[in-house]
Amino acid sequence: MPMDAREIETMIREALPDATVEIRDLAGDGDHYAATVVSAAFKGKSRVQQHQMVYGALQGRMGGVLHALALTTGVPQD
């Protein structure tokens, strides 16, 4: 069963409460999403570490229920 974009957003926001999250369904099938996540928690972290934080928020659903997620992450611009 595919994941709903709202569910992805909720899980990310629970792990990163300050995050600005934008989710787009790339194929209209509920399996291929793109996410843009901006959070102060990413400050000082490498891009890989930022992505690991987002994947961690998804609690193991990547590669299973959630087939593909193209990630763009960053810190807020002051």
Backbone hydrogen bonds in HBPLUS format (Angstrom, degrees):
<---DONOR---> <-ACCEPTOR-->    atom                        ^
c    i                          cat <-CA-CA->   ^        H-A-AA   ^      H-
h    n   atom  resd res      DA  || num        DHA   H-A  angle D-A-AA Bond
n    s   type  num  typ     dist DA aas  dist angle  dist       angle   num
A0007-GLU N   A0004-ASP O   2.97 MM   3  5.26 123.6  2.30 104.1 118.4     1
A0008-ILE N   A0004-ASP O   3.16 MM   4  6.60 154.6  2.23 152.9 160.0     2
A0009-GLU N   A0005-ALA O   2.97 MM   4  6.22 167.4  1.98 153.9 157.0     3
A0010-THR N   A0006-ARG O   2.87 MM   4  6.03 159.7  1.91 147.1 152.8     4
A0011-MET N   A0007-GLU O   3.03 MM   4  6.21 162.3  2.06 148.5 152.5     5
A0012-ILE N   A0008-ILE O   3.06 MM   4  6.32 160.5  2.10 153.1 158.4     6
A0013-ARG N   A0009-GLU O   2.90 MM   4  6.11 163.1  1.93 153.2 158.3     7
A0014-GLU N   A0010-THR O   2.90 MM   4  6.09 145.0  2.02 146.2 155.7     8
A0015-ALA N   A0011-MET O   3.28 MM   4  6.51 150.1  2.37 141.3 147.6     9
A0016-LEU N   A0012-ILE O   2.81 MM   4  5.93 148.5  1.91 149.3 159.8    10
A0019-ALA N   A0016-LEU O   2.91 MM   3  5.47 165.1  1.93 127.3 132.2    11
A0020-THR N   A0038-VAL O   2.85 MM  18  5.13 155.3  1.91 145.5 153.3    12
A0038-VAL N   A0020-THR O   2.95 MM  18  5.13 159.2  1.99 145.9 152.8    13
A0022-GLU N   A0036-THR O   2.92 MM  14  5.13 152.9  2.00 147.0 154.6    14
A0036-THR N   A0022-GLU O   2.86 MM  14  5.13 156.5  1.91 147.9 155.8    15
A0024-ARG N   A0034-ALA O   2.80 MM  10  5.15 158.6  1.84 156.4 161.6    16
A0034-ALA N   A0024-ARG O   2.82 MM  10  5.15 150.0  1.91 148.3 157.5    17
A0026-LEU N   A0032-HIS O   2.72 MM   6  5.51 141.4  1.87 144.2 156.3    18
A0068-ALA N   A0031-ASP O   2.95 MM  37  6.24 152.9  2.03 171.5 170.4    19
A0033-TYR N   A0068-ALA O   2.94 MM  35  6.16 172.0  1.95 148.4 148.0    20
A0070-ALA N   A0033-TYR O   2.85 MM  37  6.31 160.2  1.89 148.4 150.2    21
A0035-ALA N   A0070-ALA O   2.81 MM  35  6.17 160.7  1.84 160.7 164.4    22
A0072-THR N   A0035-ALA O   2.87 MM  37  6.23 144.3  2.00 158.7 167.4    23
A0037-VAL N   A0072-THR O   2.87 MM  35  6.34 158.9  1.91 161.6 168.2    24
A0074-GLY N   A0037-VAL O   3.09 MM  37  6.61 133.7  2.31 152.3 156.3    25
A0039-SER N   A0074-GLY O   2.99 MM  35  6.54 150.6  2.08 161.2 160.4    26
A0042-PHE N   A0039-SER O   3.14 MM   3  5.69 163.9  2.17 112.2 117.2    27
A0043-LYS N   A0040-ALA O   3.07 MM   3  5.52 165.6  2.09 115.0 119.6    28
A0045-LYS N   A0042-PHE O   2.92 MM   3  5.34 159.7  1.96 139.8 140.2    29
A0050-GLN N   A0046-SER O   2.91 MM   4  6.22 156.5  1.96 153.5 160.4    30
A0051-HIS N   A0047-ARG O   2.96 MM   4  6.23 162.5  1.99 151.6 155.6    31
A0052-GLN N   A0048-VAL O   2.89 MM   4  6.14 154.4  1.95 149.1 156.9    32
A0053-MET N   A0049-GLN O   2.99 MM   4  6.24 147.1  2.10 144.3 152.5    33
A0054-VAL N   A0050-GLN O   3.16 MM   4  6.57 152.1  2.24 147.0 154.0    34
A0055-TYR N   A0051-HIS O   2.86 MM   4  6.14 169.1  1.87 157.9 160.8    35
A0056-GLY N   A0052-GLN O   2.82 MM   4  5.92 151.2  1.90 142.7 151.1    36
A0057-ALA N   A0053-MET O   3.08 MM   4  6.32 142.5  2.23 136.6 146.0    37
A0057-ALA N   A0054-VAL O   3.01 MM   3  5.04 121.1  2.36  95.9 111.0    38
A0058-LEU N   A0055-TYR O   3.06 MM   3  5.18 138.2  2.24  98.6 110.6    39
A0059-GLN N   A0056-GLY O   3.11 MM   3  5.39 162.8  2.14 111.9 114.9    40
A0061-ARG N   A0058-LEU O   3.06 MM   3  5.68 158.6  2.11 122.4 129.1    41
A0064-GLY N   A0061-ARG O   3.06 MM   3  5.30 158.8  2.11 124.5 128.1    42
A0066-LEU N   A0061-ARG O   3.00 MM   5  5.60 166.1  2.02 145.5 145.3    43
A0063-GLY N   A0066-LEU O   2.70 MM   3  5.66 139.0  1.86 170.7 160.8    44
